[in-house]
Every structure is written in structure tokens, then in C-alpha cells.
Amino acid sequence: MELWGMDPPREYAAALATCPSDRLVAAHHRAVAGLSATDREVLLHAVRDRLLTGTSTAADDIAALARFVACAELRRPGLLLDALPATLAETLRRYVVIALPLVGPSVRPRDRTTVGPAPDPSHDSGWEQLLQHPPDAYSLYAGVAGPPSARYAGRRGA
């Protein structure tokens, strides 16, 4: 269901792929806290059935439930949420997506040690770092050179 241009399943999957785990746990904490007691009980039963853990956890232990759900979804997306009723899974995904902007920065910072040595600050225009990262260099080249049809139009005699 789309709500104000939001696609919770797609945005939830993107968050699992890009967000740091501590941020996802915090967003899941907010999401689980927003569920009713009955929904948390259903969630706890799914945790016990699918993950074989949480036997001593109560439905009102929001922090533990949030950790279980976030860790399960990070390891195997859909393992736990697909075991829930569709409306509860959609609600939980929507609550997590809504909570993400409230709990920290949006993407995992790139590991700067793999980019290469630091450029000379007196000469750094920013282009050198882009060219050292292959996907950025390809995107930069493709954007400057234009689409293939534009690059090869002259060779065809056109």
C-alpha cells in the first residue's frame, strides 16, 4: 500500500541494505514501541517460532523484540516478517521507514581507507577522489561523454 508516495516494502529493503545496524535497531525499537500489545504478542510468537529464541522474553520487552527483529531481517530479509500476518508485517515495515529519519544519518559512510591516499589539500578539486573509485569514475565518464548513440554517431557516417 502506498502512503503519501511511500512504498514501505521497497524502502524497508533499501534501509536493510544501506543503514548501519545500530540505526536499524533504533528504528525497529521505535516501530515495535508503536505496536499494540496484541501485535507485540504475535511478533513474539513469530520470533520464538522462526528464530528459536526469546523464550524468556516478554511481549512488553520492546528493546529485546526490536533487536531480534532487526538482527533477523539483517541476516535474512523476510525470514521473520514473512511469518507475520500481512497487515502486521506491512505496519512494522511502515513504522520502521517512518522512524529512520528520526534515529540518525541516512547512509553508511564509505570506508575512506579504500579510496587511496589523501590528495594534496592545496590541489584538491574533488575529482581525483571520484576517479579513484571505479563506479564513480564510470558514472562520471558516462555523464560527460553522453549516451553511446551520441559518442558513436560520428563513426557511422552520420
LOKE-988640 format. One record per residue: residue in three letters; x, y, z of N, C-alpha, C in turn. Coordinates in steps of 0.05 Angstrom, whole numbers, padded with zeros to 5 digits, always signed. Layout:
AlaXYZXYZXYZ
...
//
This chain:
Met+00017-00024+00000+00000+00000+00000+00018+00025+00000
Glu+00011+00043-00017+00027+00068-00019+00014+00089-00002
Leu+00030+00102+00014+00020+00123+00032+00037+00148+00027
Trp+00025+00169+00016+00039+00194+00011+00064+00189-00005
Gly+00062+00173-00026+00085+00167-00043+00105+00148-00031
Met+00098+00135-00009+00117+00117+00005+00111+00088-00003
Asp+00132+00073-00009+00129+00045-00015+00144+00030+00007
Pro+00131+00023+00030+00145+00012+00053+00162-00013+00047
Pro+00152-00033+00032+00169-00056+00027+00196-00050+00013
Arg+00194-00033-00008+00218-00025-00023+00236-00008-00006
Glu+00226+00011+00009+00242+00028+00025+00254+00013+00049
Tyr+00239-00006+00059+00249-00023+00081+00273-00039+00071
Ala+00270-00051+00048+00292-00067+00036+00317-00050+00031
Ala+00312-00026+00022+00335-00007+00017+00348+00000+00043
Ala+00333+00004+00064+00344+00011+00090+00361-00012+00101
Leu+00351-00037+00097+00367-00060+00106+00394-00062+00092
Ala+00394-00053+00066+00418-00054+00051+00438-00032+00056
Thr+00428-00009+00066+00445+00015+00068+00450+00025+00096
Cys+00433+00020+00114+00435+00032+00141+00453+00016+00159
Pro+00467+00030+00177+00483+00015+00197+00464+00000+00216
Ser+00474-00022+00227+00457-00039+00244+00447-00025+00269
Asp+00463-00008+00281+00453+00006+00305+00430+00025+00299
Arg+00430+00037+00276+00409+00054+00268+00383+00038+00262
Leu+00387+00015+00249+00364-00003+00244+00351-00013+00270
Val+00368-00020+00289+00357-00029+00315+00342-00006+00328
Ala+00352+00018+00327+00338+00041+00339+00311+00046+00324
Ala+00311+00043+00298+00286+00047+00283+00266+00025+00289
His+00276+00000+00292+00258-00022+00299+00248-00018+00328
His+00264-00007+00345+00255-00002+00373+00231+00017+00372
Arg+00233+00039+00357+00211+00058+00355+00186+00044+00342
Ala+00191+00027+00322+00169+00014+00308+00155-00006+00327
Val+00170-00022+00341+00158-00041+00359+00143-00027+00382
Ala+00154-00005+00391+00140+00011+00412+00114+00021+00402
Gly+00110+00026+00376+00085+00036+00366+00064+00015+00361
Leu+00072-00011+00364+00052-00032+00361+00035-00036+00386
Ser+00012-00047+00382-00006-00053+00405+00005-00077+00419
Ala-00004-00082+00444+00005-00104+00460-00002-00131+00446
Thr-00025-00132+00433-00032-00156+00418-00013-00161+00395
Asp-00006-00140+00380+00012-00143+00358+00040-00151+00367
Arg+00049-00140+00390+00075-00148+00401+00075-00178+00410
Glu+00052-00187+00419+00050-00215+00427+00052-00233+00402
Val+00039-00226+00380+00041-00241+00355+00070-00240+00345
Leu+00083-00217+00347+00111-00214+00339+00129-00232+00356
Leu+00124-00233+00382+00140-00250+00399+00137-00280+00392
His+00112-00288+00386+00108-00316+00378+00123-00322+00352
Ala+00123-00304+00333+00138-00308+00309+00168-00309+00314
Val+00178-00293+00332+00206-00294+00340+00213-00321+00352
Arg+00196-00331+00369+00201-00357+00382+00200-00379+00361
Asp+00181-00378+00343+00178-00399+00323+00200-00399+00302
Arg+00206-00376+00291+00225-00374+00269+00254-00373+00278
Leu+00260-00359+00300+00287-00355+00309+00296-00374+00331
Leu+00277-00388+00343+00282-00406+00365+00297-00392+00388
Thr+00288-00368+00394+00299-00353+00415+00277-00336+00429
Gly+00283-00323+00450+00264-00305+00463+00245-00320+00482
Thr+00253-00343+00491+00235-00358+00509+00230-00344+00535
Ser+00250-00329+00545+00246-00315+00570+00239-00286+00566
Thr+00234-00278+00541+00227-00250+00534+00197-00247+00536
Ala+00189-00224+00547+00160-00217+00549+00153-00199+00526
Ala+00127-00198+00520+00118-00181+00498+00122-00151+00503
Asp+00125-00144+00528+00129-00115+00534+00159-00108+00536
Asp+00177-00127+00530+00206-00121+00528+00212-00112+00500
Ile+00207-00086+00495+00208-00075+00469+00237-00075+00458
Ala+00257-00070+00475+00285-00069+00466+00293-00097+00455
Ala+00286-00118+00470+00294-00145+00461+00280-00153+00435
Leu+00254-00147+00433+00239-00153+00408+00251-00138+00385
Ala+00258-00113+00389+00269-00097+00367+00296-00108+00358
Arg+00313-00116+00377+00338-00129+00369+00334-00155+00354
Phe+00316-00171+00364+00310-00197+00350+00301-00192+00321
Val+00282-00174+00318+00272-00168+00291+00293-00156+00273
Ala+00307-00136+00282+00328-00123+00266+00350-00142+00258
Cys+00360-00158+00277+00381-00177+00271+00372-00198+00251
Ala+00348-00208+00255+00337-00229+00237+00334-00218+00209
Glu+00324-00194+00207+00320-00182+00180+00346-00174+00167
Leu+00366-00167+00182+00392-00161+00170+00405-00186+00160
Arg+00403-00208+00175+00415-00233+00166+00401-00246+00142
Arg+00374-00247+00144+00358-00259+00123+00333-00243+00120
Pro+00333-00223+00102+00309-00206+00098+00284-00223+00092
Gly+00263-00218+00107+00238-00232+00102+00234-00256+00120
Leu+00255-00266+00132+00253-00290+00149+00232-00288+00170
Leu+00232-00265+00184+00213-00261+00206+00188-00247+00197
Leu+00191-00226+00182+00167-00210+00174+00148-00226+00156
Asp+00158-00244+00140+00141-00260+00123+00125-00280+00139
Ala+00133-00286+00164+00118-00304+00181+00095-00290+00195
Leu+00094-00264+00194+00073-00248+00208+00049-00246+00190
Pro+00026-00239+00201+00003-00232+00184+00011-00208+00167
Ala+00000-00208+00142+00008-00187+00123+00005-00159+00133
Thr-00017-00154+00147-00022-00126+00157-00002-00119+00178
Leu+00005-00137+00196+00025-00131+00216+00052-00127+00204
Ala+00060-00144+00185+00086-00140+00172+00087-00113+00158
Glu+00066-00106+00144+00066-00080+00130+00067-00057+00149
Thr+00052-00059+00171+00053-00038+00192+00080-00035+00204
Leu+00093-00057+00210+00120-00056+00221+00140-00044+00202
Arg+00139-00052+00176+00156-00040+00156+00152-00010+00154
Arg+00126-00002+00153+00120+00026+00151+00130+00042+00175
Tyr+00127+00031+00199+00136+00045+00223+00167+00047+00223
Val+00181+00027+00214+00210+00028+00212+00218+00050+00193
Val+00206+00050+00169+00213+00070+00149+00208+00098+00159
Ile+00186+00102+00173+00179+00128+00184+00199+00136+00206
Ala+00209+00117+00221+00227+00122+00244+00255+00127+00235
Leu+00263+00118+00211+00291+00120+00203+00302+00149+00204
Pro+00288+00169+00193+00299+00196+00194+00302+00207+00223
Leu+00289+00195+00242+00290+00205+00269+00313+00193+00285
Val+00326+00173+00275+00347+00159+00291+00376+00162+00280
Gly+00380+00178+00259+00408+00182+00251+00411+00188+00222
Pro+00437+00188+00212+00442+00194+00184+00432+00172+00166
Ser+00427+00179+00141+00413+00161+00123+00429+00138+00110
Val+00455+00142+00107+00470+00121+00094+00496+00115+00109
Arg+00506+00091+00104+00531+00083+00116+00554+00098+00103
Pro+00572+00111+00118+00594+00125+00105+00613+00106+00091
Arg+00623+00115+00068+00641+00098+00053+00667+00095+00068
Asp+00680+00072+00067+00706+00068+00080+00727+00084+00066
Arg+00737+00104+00079+00756+00123+00065+00784+00111+00062
Thr+00790+00089+00076+00816+00077+00072+00819+00063+00045
Thr+00797+00055+00033+00799+00041+00007+00800+00060-00017
Val+00796+00086-00012+00796+00105-00034+00824+00111-00044
Gly+00844+00110-00026+00871+00115-00033+00883+00137-00015
Pro+00907+00145-00021+00919+00166-00005+00904+00192-00007
Ala+00906+00207+00015+00893+00233+00015+00905+00252-00005
Pro+00889+00266-00021+00900+00285-00040+00912+00309-00027
Asp+00929+00322-00042+00942+00347-00031+00920+00368-00028
Pro+00916+00378-00003+00894+00397+00001+00896+00423-00016
Ser+00920+00430-00023+00923+00454-00039+00914+00450-00068
His+00912+00425-00077+00905+00420-00105+00879+00403-00107
Asp+00866+00398-00086+00842+00380-00086+00818+00394-00097
Ser+00809+00384-00120+00784+00395-00132+00761+00376-00127
Gly+00766+00352-00116+00746+00333-00111+00744+00312-00133
Trp+00754+00318-00157+00752+00300-00180+00770+00276-00176
Glu+00793+00280-00163+00812+00258-00160+00800+00235-00144
Gln+00786+00241-00123+00774+00220-00107+00752+00206-00122
Leu+00737+00220-00139+00717+00207-00155+00729+00188-00175
Leu+00751+00196-00187+00763+00179-00207+00777+00154-00196
Gln+00784+00155-00170+00796+00132-00157+00776+00110-00150
His+00751+00116-00150+00730+00097-00143+00717+00088-00169
Pro+00721+00063-00178+00711+00055-00205+00682+00061-00211
Pro+00663+00056-00193+00635+00062-00201+00631+00092-00206
Asp+00644+00108-00189+00641+00137-00193+00654+00146-00218
Ala+00678+00134-00224+00692+00142-00249+00676+00135-00273
Tyr+00663+00111-00273+00646+00103-00296+00622+00122-00299
Ser+00609+00129-00276+00586+00147-00277+00595+00174-00287
Leu+00618+00183-00278+00628+00209-00287+00633+00209-00317
Tyr+00647+00188-00327+00653+00186-00355+00627+00184-00372
Ala+00609+00168-00363+00584+00164-00378+00568+00190-00379
Gly+00569+00205-00357+00554+00231-00356+00567+00252-00374
Val+00594+00252-00376+00608+00272-00392+00607+00265-00421
Ala+00611+00239-00428+00612+00231-00455+00584+00228-00468
Gly+00564+00226-00452+00537+00223-00463+00530+00194-00468
Pro+00506+00189-00478+00498+00162-00484+00515+00150-00507
Pro+00516+00124-00510+00532+00111-00531+00524+00121-00559
Ser+00498+00125-00564+00490+00134-00590+00502+00161-00597
Ala+00506+00179-00577+00518+00205-00582+00548+00202-00587
Arg+00562+00183-00573+00590+00180-00576+00598+00168-00603
Tyr+00581+00150-00613+00588+00136-00638+00574+00145-00662
Ala+00559+00167-00660+00543+00177-00683+00562+00185-00706
Gly+00585+00197-00699+00604+00206-00720+00617+00183-00735
Arg+00620+00160-00722+00633+00138-00735+00616+00124-00756
Arg+00590+00127-00754+00572+00114-00773+00569+00131-00798
Gly+00582+00153-00799+00580+00170-00822+00556+00188-00821
Ala+00544+00190-00798+00520+00207-00796+00528+00236-00790
//
